Amino acid sequence: MTDTPARRRRLSRRALRALAWVAGGLAFASPFAALTAAPRPATAGDGASPRRVIIVRKITRRIVVHPAPEPLPVRYVYVGGGSSSAPSSPSTSSSSSSSSSSTGSSAVAAAPASTSTGGS
């Protein structure tokens, strides 16, 4: 009963480090080995179905720029309140065509004088 159990001999530091390096290398390489050993999955292009054809469509948009239309000239037409002595044909017309009503009594007058505020 006085006998002590035999002590287990410990590994040296060098042996422990070597064993740790080997274990780390195996842990790093084991997933690659498992993937290499696994069977490959069946692909869709084994001849059972035809390959999909990729259709490339090119869309071209054209932008057409037109020049801005020329604005029509401003015409001032005074209607109503005229006397019977108004001339039948306007002689001071600044535009090429004059607007006449059904009675023909309206005349095209000259533009009013401009104001400093830009109002009419």
N, CA, C and O atoms as a DFTB+ gen file, in Angstrom:
480 C
 N C O
     1  1       0.772      -1.164       0.000
     2  2       0.000       0.000       0.000
     3  2       0.832       1.256       0.000
     4  3       0.349       2.360      -0.251
     5  1       2.003       1.066       0.268
     6  2       2.875       2.214       0.229
     7  2       3.448       2.441      -1.142
     8  3       4.174       3.405      -1.381
     9  1       3.113       1.542      -2.041
    10  2       3.619       1.709      -3.415
    11  2       2.854       2.849      -4.101
    12  3       1.625       2.909      -4.050
    13  1       3.576       3.710      -4.715
    14  2       2.950       4.798      -5.491
    15  2       2.780       4.324      -6.927
    16  3       3.625       3.604      -7.459
    17  1       1.688       4.732      -7.543
    18  2       1.512       4.304      -8.935
    19  2       2.603       4.912      -9.810
    20  3       3.100       6.005      -9.540
    21  1       2.952       4.208     -10.826
    22  2       4.018       4.674     -11.722
    23  2       3.551       5.946     -12.444
    24  3       2.448       5.995     -12.988
    25  1       4.391       6.946     -12.438
    26  2       4.040       8.224     -13.091
    27  2       4.139       8.080     -14.599
    28  3       5.042       7.434     -15.132
    29  1       3.212       8.683     -15.246
    30  2       3.198       8.658     -16.698
    31  2       4.224       9.653     -17.206
    32  3       4.331      10.765     -16.689
    33  1       4.950       9.267     -18.181
    34  2       6.002      10.136     -18.686
    35  2       5.395      11.183     -19.629
    36  3       4.621      10.823     -20.516
    37  1       5.728      12.466     -19.458
    38  2       5.210      13.558     -20.271
    39  2       6.043      13.712     -21.532
    40  3       7.229      13.383     -21.554
    41  1       5.389      14.231     -22.613
    42  2       6.092      14.493     -23.860
    43  2       6.868      15.812     -23.725
    44  3       6.494      16.697     -22.957
    45  1       7.926      15.911     -24.472
    46  2       8.722      17.136     -24.431
    47  2       8.005      18.253     -25.213
    48  3       7.058      18.002     -25.958
    49  1       8.484      19.482     -25.022
    50  2       7.880      20.622     -25.730
    51  2       8.022      20.468     -27.235
    52  3       7.098      20.792     -27.980
    53  1       9.138      19.991     -27.677
    54  2       9.379      19.815     -29.100
    55  2       8.361      18.827     -29.682
    56  3       7.804      19.073     -30.751
    57  1       8.115      17.713     -28.986
    58  2       7.162      16.708     -29.470
    59  2       5.737      17.269     -29.464
    60  3       4.965      16.995     -30.383
    61  1       5.378      18.053     -28.438
    62  2       4.042      18.658     -28.390
    63  2       3.826      19.645     -29.540
    64  3       2.753      19.672     -30.144
    65  1       4.840      20.452     -29.842
    66  2       4.727      21.414     -30.943
    67  2       4.601      20.698     -32.275
    68  3       3.808      21.106     -33.124
    69  1       5.376      19.630     -32.471
    70  2       5.294      18.870     -33.718
    71  2       3.915      18.248     -33.871
    72  3       3.330      18.263     -34.954
    73  1       3.401      17.698     -32.767
    74  2       2.070      17.096     -32.804
    75  2       0.990      18.145     -33.100
    76  3       0.030      17.845     -33.810
    77  1       1.126      19.379     -32.565
    78  2       0.170      20.464     -32.828
    79  2       0.220      20.891     -34.294
    80  3      -0.824      21.161     -34.887
    81  1       1.418      20.958     -34.890
    82  2       1.537      21.320     -36.298
    83  2       0.893      20.268     -37.188
    84  3       0.209      20.610     -38.153
    85  1       1.099      19.004     -36.881
    86  2       0.499      17.928     -37.680
    87  2      -1.032      17.980     -37.563
    88  3      -1.738      17.836     -38.561
    89  1      -1.531      18.182     -36.360
    90  2      -2.982      18.251     -36.179
    91  2      -3.568      19.453     -36.923
    92  3      -4.643      19.345     -37.512
    93  1      -2.882      20.586     -36.905
    94  2      -3.365      21.769     -37.630
    95  2      -3.365      21.549     -39.128
    96  3      -4.308      21.958     -39.806
    97  1      -2.334      20.913     -39.664
    98  2      -2.275      20.621     -41.103
    99  2      -3.383      19.681     -41.526
   100  3      -3.984      19.860     -42.585
   101  1      -3.661      18.665     -40.695
   102  2      -4.753      17.743     -41.012
   103  2      -6.112      18.458     -40.955
   104  3      -6.985      18.194     -41.782
   105  1      -6.287      19.342     -40.004
   106  2      -7.555      20.080     -39.902
   107  2      -7.744      21.003     -41.098
   108  3      -8.869      21.222     -41.545
   109  1      -6.643      21.543     -41.616
   110  2      -6.737      22.430     -42.783
   111  2      -7.012      21.632     -44.052
   112  3      -7.787      22.085     -44.894
   113  1      -6.405      20.465     -44.216
   114  2      -6.505      19.702     -45.453
   115  2      -7.734      18.799     -45.506
   116  3      -8.125      18.376     -46.594
   117  1      -8.347      18.494     -44.382
   118  2      -9.457      17.524     -44.386
   119  2     -10.679      17.999     -45.189
   120  3     -11.283      17.157     -45.855
   121  1     -11.096      19.283     -45.183
   122  2     -12.240      19.665     -46.023
   123  2     -11.954      19.504     -47.515
   124  3     -12.831      19.091     -48.273
   125  1     -10.722      19.831     -47.941
   126  2     -10.378      19.683     -49.347
   127  2     -10.386      18.218     -49.755
   128  3     -10.833      17.880     -50.851
   129  1      -9.900      17.356     -48.891
   130  2      -9.909      15.926     -49.182
   131  2     -11.340      15.399     -49.254
   132  3     -11.645      14.552     -50.094
   133  1     -12.213      15.888     -48.389
   134  2     -13.607      15.435     -48.409
   135  2     -14.309      15.887     -49.689
   136  3     -15.090      15.130     -50.266
   137  1     -14.037      17.116     -50.137
   138  2     -14.657      17.602     -51.374
   139  2     -14.128      16.862     -52.587
   140  3     -14.877      16.612     -53.531
   141  1     -12.862      16.510     -52.579
   142  2     -12.284      15.793     -53.703
   143  2     -12.826      14.365     -53.775
   144  3     -13.052      13.846     -54.868
   145  1     -13.032      13.745     -52.653
   146  2     -13.496      12.355     -52.632
   147  2     -14.985      12.236     -52.914
   148  3     -15.443      11.159     -53.298
   149  1     -15.748      13.291     -52.739
   150  2     -17.202      13.223     -52.937
   151  2     -17.516      13.107     -54.426
   152  3     -16.807      13.687     -55.248
   153  1     -18.571      12.367     -54.790
   154  2     -18.943      12.254     -56.212
   155  2     -19.509      13.574     -56.712
   156  3     -20.144      14.320     -55.966
   157  1     -19.271      13.841     -57.967
   158  2     -19.757      15.093     -58.555
   159  2     -21.249      14.989     -58.844
   160  3     -21.726      13.926     -59.241
   161  1     -22.000      16.090     -58.647
   162  2     -23.440      16.047     -58.939
   163  2     -23.676      16.011     -60.443
   164  3     -22.845      16.468     -61.228
   165  1     -24.813      15.464     -60.828
   166  2     -25.163      15.397     -62.245
   167  2     -25.461      16.794     -62.747
   168  3     -26.139      17.567     -62.070
   169  1     -24.966      17.124     -63.917
   170  2     -25.210      18.454     -64.492
   171  2     -26.428      18.400     -65.383
   172  3     -26.821      17.326     -65.838
   173  1     -27.030      19.548     -65.636
   174  2     -28.236      19.629     -66.453
   175  2     -27.923      19.431     -67.929
   176  3     -28.823      19.094     -68.699
   177  1     -26.708      19.625     -68.337
   178  2     -26.338      19.526     -69.747
   179  2     -25.823      18.161     -70.138
   180  3     -24.915      18.069     -70.964
   181  1     -26.374      17.085     -69.572
   182  2     -25.933      15.734     -69.907
   183  2     -26.536      15.235     -71.212
   184  3     -26.359      14.062     -71.541
   185  1     -27.225      16.052     -71.952
   186  2     -27.843      15.632     -73.195
   187  2     -29.331      15.399     -73.034
   188  3     -30.025      15.177     -74.026
   189  1     -29.834      15.443     -71.828
   190  2     -31.257      15.216     -71.607
   191  2     -32.067      16.414     -72.100
   192  3     -33.170      16.241     -72.618
   193  1     -31.540      17.607     -71.948
   194  2     -32.245      18.795     -72.408
   195  2     -31.272      19.657     -73.206
   196  3     -30.077      19.683     -72.910
   197  1     -31.779      20.363     -74.218
   198  2     -30.877      21.201     -75.019
   199  2     -30.398      22.408     -74.212
   200  3     -31.029      22.821     -73.239
   201  1     -29.288      22.946     -74.637
   202  2     -28.732      24.102     -73.951
   203  2     -29.600      25.321     -74.194
   204  3     -30.210      25.464     -75.253
   205  1     -29.650      26.190     -73.211
   206  2     -30.415      27.425     -73.362
   207  2     -29.636      28.383     -74.237
   208  3     -28.428      28.551     -74.072
   209  1     -30.323      28.998     -75.151
   210  2     -29.714      29.973     -76.032
   211  2     -29.914      31.348     -75.424
   212  3     -31.029      31.721     -75.060
   213  1     -28.850      32.081     -75.318
   214  2     -28.927      33.428     -74.755
   215  2     -29.191      34.403     -75.896
   216  3     -28.440      34.463     -76.869
   217  1     -30.255      35.153     -75.758
   218  2     -30.630      36.136     -76.774
   219  2     -30.226      37.510     -76.270
   220  3     -30.657      37.941     -75.201
   221  1     -29.405      38.188     -77.037
   222  2     -28.947      39.527     -76.679
   223  2     -29.713      40.515     -77.539
   224  3     -29.647      40.468     -78.767
   225  1     -30.440      41.411     -76.885
   226  2     -31.192      42.434     -77.607
   227  2     -30.568      43.780     -77.322
   228  3     -30.381      44.171     -76.169
   229  1     -30.256      44.468     -78.375
   230  2     -29.644      45.784     -78.234
   231  2     -30.706      46.839     -78.507
   232  3     -31.299      46.867     -79.586
   233  1     -30.942      47.699     -77.537
   234  2     -31.955      48.734     -77.657
   235  2     -31.247      50.060     -77.904
   236  3     -30.386      50.478     -77.130
   237  1     -31.623      50.698     -78.980
   238  2     -31.041      51.995     -79.322
   239  2     -32.143      53.037     -79.250
   240  3     -33.186      52.889     -79.885
   241  1     -31.918      54.069     -78.492
   242  2     -32.888      55.157     -78.406
   243  2     -32.327      56.356     -79.135
   244  3     -31.177      56.750     -78.937
   245  1     -33.144      56.912     -79.961
   246  2     -32.724      58.088     -80.720
   247  2     -33.364      59.323     -80.119
   248  3     -34.552      59.338     -79.798
   249  1     -32.564      60.341     -79.977
   250  2     -33.058      61.616     -79.458
   251  2     -32.978      62.618     -80.599
   252  3     -31.896      62.898     -81.116
   253  1     -34.111      63.148     -80.981
   254  2     -34.180      64.112     -82.071
   255  2     -34.456      65.475     -81.452
   256  3     -35.442      65.656     -80.738
   257  1     -33.581      66.425     -81.730
   258  2     -33.724      67.764     -81.175
   259  2     -34.216      68.682     -82.289
   260  3     -33.563      68.833     -83.322
   261  1     -35.365      69.284     -82.065
   262  2     -35.933      70.221     -83.019
   263  2     -35.660      71.639     -82.520
   264  3     -35.652      71.887     -81.315
   265  1     -35.442      72.553     -83.438
   266  2     -35.297      73.944     -82.984
   267  2     -36.623      74.464     -82.454
   268  3     -37.688      74.027     -82.889
   269  1     -36.555      75.384     -81.529
   270  2     -37.767      75.951     -80.936
   271  2     -38.532      76.732     -82.005
   272  3     -37.921      77.446     -82.801
   273  1     -39.847      76.607     -82.032
   274  2     -40.618      77.356     -83.031
   275  2     -40.568      78.850     -82.727
   276  3     -40.463      79.277     -81.577
   277  1     -40.647      79.608     -83.787
   278  2     -40.623      81.064     -83.601
   279  2     -41.956      81.504     -82.991
   280  3     -43.023      81.087     -83.443
   281  1     -41.884      82.337     -81.980
   282  2     -43.146      82.778     -81.374
   283  2     -43.905      83.705     -82.322
   284  3     -43.314      84.468     -83.086
   285  1     -45.213      83.614     -82.249
   286  2     -46.029      84.480     -83.079
   287  2     -45.939      85.918     -82.574
   288  3     -45.808      86.145     -81.371
   289  1     -46.008      86.886     -83.481
   290  2     -45.953      88.282     -83.030
   291  2     -47.207      88.640     -82.242
   292  3     -48.287      88.111     -82.506
   293  1     -47.063      89.517     -81.298
   294  2     -48.176      89.943     -80.462
   295  2     -49.026      90.929     -81.249
   296  3     -48.525      91.886     -81.839
   297  1     -50.322      90.666     -81.239
   298  2     -51.230      91.566     -81.948
   299  2     -52.202      92.152     -80.943
   300  3     -52.751      91.431     -80.110
   301  1     -52.413      93.423     -81.016
   302  2     -53.368      94.109     -80.155
   303  2     -54.584      94.453     -81.000
   304  3     -54.489      95.194     -81.978
   305  1     -55.720      93.909     -80.611
   306  2     -56.955      94.155     -81.342
   307  2     -57.930      94.811     -80.378
   308  3     -58.249      94.254     -79.327
   309  1     -58.393      95.984     -80.738
   310  2     -59.353      96.708     -79.922
   311  2     -60.726      96.495     -80.516
   312  3     -60.964      96.779     -81.690
   313  1     -61.634      95.986     -79.683
   314  2     -62.967      95.645     -80.166
   315  2     -63.993      96.417     -79.347
   316  3     -63.834      96.605     -78.141
   317  1     -65.022      96.849     -80.008
   318  2     -66.159      97.481     -79.347
   319  2     -65.918      98.950     -79.056
   320  3     -64.780      99.413     -78.986
   321  1     -66.990      99.655     -78.892
   322  2     -66.927     101.074     -78.575
   323  2     -66.459     101.931     -79.737
   324  3     -66.173     103.116     -79.564
   325  1     -66.382     101.347     -80.898
   326  2     -65.924     102.113     -82.063
   327  2     -67.040     102.948     -82.654
   328  3     -68.216     102.645     -82.447
   329  1     -66.701     103.964     -83.365
   330  2     -67.719     104.814     -84.006
   331  2     -67.980     104.301     -85.405
   332  3     -67.248     103.448     -85.906
   333  1     -69.003     104.809     -86.027
   334  2     -69.353     104.369     -87.376
   335  2     -68.432     104.971     -88.414
   336  3     -68.471     104.576     -89.580
   337  1     -67.603     105.922     -88.011
   338  2     -66.712     106.559     -88.984
   339  2     -65.356     105.854     -89.063
   340  3     -64.423     106.395     -89.656
   341  1     -65.228     104.649     -88.473
   342  2     -63.954     103.912     -88.517
   343  2     -63.678     103.462     -89.934
   344  3     -64.609     103.142     -90.672
   345  1     -62.442     103.433     -90.320
   346  2     -62.134     103.007     -91.693
   347  2     -62.485     101.529     -91.879
   348  3     -62.386     100.731     -90.946
   349  1     -62.891     101.186     -93.085
   350  2     -63.326      99.821     -93.358
   351  2     -62.149      98.880     -93.534
   352  3     -62.287      97.678     -93.303
   353  1     -61.002      99.389     -93.934
   354  2     -59.821      98.534     -94.071
   355  2     -58.709      99.136     -93.224
   356  3     -58.419     100.326     -93.343
   357  1     -58.100      98.354     -92.395
   358  2     -57.034      98.893     -91.531
   359  2     -55.799      99.205     -92.360
   360  3     -55.357      98.392     -93.172
   361  1     -55.252     100.390     -92.146
   362  2     -54.076     100.791     -92.915
   363  2     -52.821     100.737     -92.054
   364  3     -51.717     100.752     -92.598
   365  1     -52.948     100.676     -90.731
   366  2     -51.782     100.660     -89.847
   367  2     -51.539      99.263     -89.290
   368  3     -51.127      99.122     -88.139
   369  1     -51.785      98.243     -90.077
   370  2     -51.603      96.871     -89.614
   371  2     -50.127      96.506     -89.649
   372  3     -49.445      96.734     -90.648
   373  1     -49.635      95.932     -88.541
   374  2     -48.225      95.547     -88.497
   375  2     -48.045      94.078     -88.871
   376  3     -46.926      93.642     -89.140
   377  1     -49.134      93.315     -88.888
   378  2     -49.019      91.907     -89.243
   379  2     -49.491      91.696     -90.667
   380  3     -50.083      92.590     -91.272
   381  1     -49.232      90.520     -91.199
   382  2     -49.568      90.264     -92.593
   383  2     -51.052      90.009     -92.797
   384  3     -51.586      90.299     -93.867
   385  1     -51.733      89.465     -91.776
   386  2     -53.163      89.221     -91.918
   387  2     -53.887      89.892     -90.766
   388  3     -53.382      89.925     -89.643
   389  1     -55.053      90.421     -91.037
   390  2     -55.810      91.097     -89.990
   391  2     -57.026      90.268     -89.648
   392  3     -57.610      89.611     -90.510
   393  1     -57.400      90.304     -88.391
   394  2     -58.571      89.570     -87.925
   395  2     -59.773      90.489     -88.040
   396  3     -59.759      91.615     -87.543
   397  1     -60.789      90.010     -88.687
   398  2     -62.001      90.823     -88.803
   399  2     -63.173      90.011     -88.305
   400  3     -63.238      88.798     -88.504
   401  1     -64.091      90.688     -87.659
   402  2     -65.274      90.013     -87.154
   403  2     -66.294      89.904     -88.277
   404  3     -66.035      90.303     -89.412
   405  1     -67.444      89.363     -87.945
   406  2     -68.465      89.172     -88.974
   407  2     -68.991      90.503     -89.490
   408  3     -69.451      90.581     -90.630
   409  1     -68.932      91.566     -88.664
   410  2     -69.426      92.858     -89.124
   411  2     -68.351      93.633     -89.855
   412  3     -68.655      94.536     -90.634
   413  1     -67.076      93.284     -89.607
   414  2     -66.002      93.966     -90.304
   415  2     -65.681      95.305     -89.717
   416  3     -64.994      96.093     -90.367
   417  1     -66.142      95.619     -88.503
   418  2     -65.928      96.944     -87.952
   419  2     -64.717      97.021     -87.045
   420  3     -64.355      98.119     -86.620
   421  1     -64.067      95.897     -86.724
   422  2     -62.906      95.973     -85.831
   423  2     -61.664      96.287     -86.647
   424  3     -61.502      95.820     -87.774
   425  1     -60.806      97.073     -86.062
   426  2     -59.588      97.479     -86.752
   427  2     -58.393      97.112     -85.907
   428  3     -58.494      97.061     -84.682
   429  1     -57.269      96.856     -86.535
   430  2     -56.032      96.544     -85.824
   431  2     -55.311      97.844     -85.579
   432  3     -55.028      98.591     -86.517
   433  1     -55.007      98.125     -84.311
   434  2     -54.360      99.378     -83.975
   435  2     -52.901      99.114     -83.644
   436  3     -52.482      97.964     -83.513
   437  1     -52.144     100.167     -83.511
   438  2     -50.728     100.055     -83.161
   439  2     -50.614      99.606     -81.704
   440  3     -51.539      99.790     -80.914
   441  1     -49.486      99.025     -81.365
   442  2     -49.245      98.545     -80.019
   443  2     -49.174      99.712     -79.059
   444  3     -48.669     100.775     -79.421
   445  1     -49.672      99.541     -77.833
   446  2     -49.601     100.643     -76.858
   447  2     -48.156     100.875     -76.424
   448  3     -47.289     100.025     -76.625
   449  1     -47.920     102.012     -75.839
   450  2     -46.570     102.376     -75.398
   451  2     -46.168     101.461     -74.232
   452  3     -46.987     101.126     -73.377
   453  1     -44.897     101.069     -74.219
   454  2     -44.432     100.203     -73.153
   455  2     -44.228     101.007     -71.876
   456  3     -43.927     102.200     -71.923
   457  1     -44.394     100.339     -70.729
   458  2     -44.243     101.005     -69.445
   459  2     -42.933     100.590     -68.825
   460  3     -42.294      99.654     -69.304
   461  1     -42.520     101.260     -67.775
   462  2     -41.250     100.940     -67.135
   463  2     -41.372      99.677     -66.297
   464  3     -40.353      99.050     -66.008
   465  1     -42.571      99.276     -65.895
   466  2     -42.733      98.082     -65.083
   467  2     -42.968      96.848     -65.939
   468  3     -43.024      95.744     -65.397
   469  1     -43.105      96.981     -67.215
   470  2     -43.330      95.848     -68.091
   471  2     -44.776      95.434     -68.176
   472  3     -45.089      94.441     -68.832
   473  1     -45.660      96.155     -67.542
   474  2     -47.089      95.830     -67.614
   475  2     -47.704      96.339     -68.885
   476  3     -47.029      96.980     -69.690
   477  1     -48.991      96.061     -69.083
   478  2     -49.641      96.518     -70.302
   479  2     -50.379      97.810     -70.086
   480  3     -50.986      98.337     -71.018
